[in-house]
């Protein structure tokens, strides 16, 4: 998946956890919430300037989507800012930190019973 992501100019994706992978790959993202539990994440990433959030799909109007895509082609500099903002939020080492924390927890339980 990383190879595909690295070749993109723009990603249109659900506002789920894949946004972290997209951010580290460094391309601009247009997020759409496919479920209610994705709305807050889409809004949060947009609030940080790290994506364009189009909204909740059941409430989405096709013309809005067309306008956002047109904006991408007309104002590429703004999308580049989004790209850099997203890159500044991730370091690509989250999985390593999680694994280290889990191993530390296992070790602690061995020691403390």
Buried (B, 14 or more C-beta within 10 A) or exposed (E): EEEEBEEBEBBBBBBBEBBBBBBBBBBBBBBBBBEEEBBEBBBBBBEEBBBBBBBBBEEEEEEEBEEBBEBBEEEEEBBEBBBEBBBEBBEEEEEEEEEEEEEEEEEEEEEEE
